[in-house]
Amino acid sequence: MNNVFARTWAGFVLLVWAVGGAQAQQMPETAQAWLDALSTAEVVEFTESDVKNLLSTTKALQAAGLDDLVDDNAPMDALAALEGNAEARSILKSNGYSPEKFSSHMMNIAMAMGAAEMQANKAEIDASIAQLQMLKDQIPPAQYEALYAQVVGVQEIFARAPAGNVELAEKYRTELEALGEE
């Protein structure tokens, strides 16, 4: 399920790459769907036990071979897949989740990880934004405005993550990133 956590950040990196290359690239459809969902997601402040529970629940879904219900799916598709699978619902319920709550927690941890990455790569992101601003007169106005709106939009989404969530995402980064490798 590492893809779930990395998806939004990968879309942003792709966008920064596109800006750096002055190309009119759109984010992959799934990354855009996650960003759209994150932009309207209810922000949940995590405790350490919330993150541990999210990790154990995700591992239980993986152990049952159900992680593909979430991987490579847009948020609403993933939610529908979880709701439509009795075994997944049972695993979620045994860990105190409904499909909606699990989806919300997944979006919030993705938001926190994106915020942590943005903080860690601030200089690179600022340089890419400056490069985009220098291209303003070299690319069509509509293209510039669309790219700039995406960059600002992504920053605003990740800025919604509570500082405590970002700290927990950093603390559990290794475990969260390892989920997609198991």
Residue pairs with C-beta under 8 A, 6 or more apart in sequence:
1 58
1 61
1 62
1 67
1 70
1 71
1 106
1 179
1 180
2 176
2 177
2 178
2 179
2 180
2 181
3 71
3 72
3 180
4 34
4 70
4 71
4 78
4 106
4 110
5 106
5 109
5 110
5 113
5 176
5 177
5 179
5 180
6 113
6 177
6 180
7 30
7 31
7 34
7 110
8 31
8 34
8 35
8 38
8 110
8 111
8 114
8 154
8 157
8 158
9 113
9 114
9 117
10 28
10 31
11 27
11 28
11 31
11 32
11 34
11 35
11 154
12 27
12 114
12 118
12 151
12 154
14 25
14 27
14 28
14 31
15 25
15 27
15 147
15 150
15 151
15 154
16 124
16 125
16 128
16 151
17 25
18 24
18 25
18 147
19 128
19 129
19 131
19 132
19 135
19 147
19 151
20 128
20 131
22 135
22 138
22 139
24 139
24 143
24 147
26 32
27 35
27 150
29 74
30 72
30 73
30 74
33 74
33 75
33 76
34 74
34 75
34 107
34 110
35 153
35 154
35 157
37 74
37 75
37 76
37 107
38 107
38 110
38 111
38 114
38 157
38 160
39 153
39 156
39 157
41 104
41 107
41 108
41 111
42 104
43 108
43 111
43 160
43 161
43 162
44 50
44 104
44 105
44 108
44 165
45 162
45 164
45 165
46 105
46 108
46 109
46 112
46 162
46 164
46 165
46 168
48 168
48 171
50 105
51 109
51 168
51 169
51 171
51 172
52 172
53 95
53 96
53 97
54 102
54 105
54 106
54 109
55 172
55 175
55 176
55 179
56 95
57 91
57 92
57 95
57 97
57 102
58 67
58 179
59 179
59 182
60 91
60 94
60 95
61 67
61 69
61 70
61 88
61 91
62 179
62 182
64 87
64 88
64 91
66 85
66 87
66 88
66 91
67 179
69 78
69 81
69 82
69 85
69 88
70 78
70 81
70 82
70 106
71 180
73 81
75 103
75 107
78 103
78 106
79 99
79 100
79 103
81 88
82 88
82 89
82 92
82 99
82 102
82 103
83 89
83 99
88 99
89 99
92 98
92 99
92 102
97 105
108 161
108 165
109 165
109 169
109 176
111 157
111 158
111 160
111 161
111 165
112 161
112 162
112 165
112 166
112 168
112 169
113 169
113 173
113 176
114 154
114 157
114 158
114 161
115 158
115 159
115 161
115 165
115 166
115 169
116 166
116 169
116 170
116 173
118 125
118 155
118 158
119 166
125 155
128 151
129 151
132 144
132 147
132 148
132 151
133 148
135 144
136 144
139 147
161 169
169 176
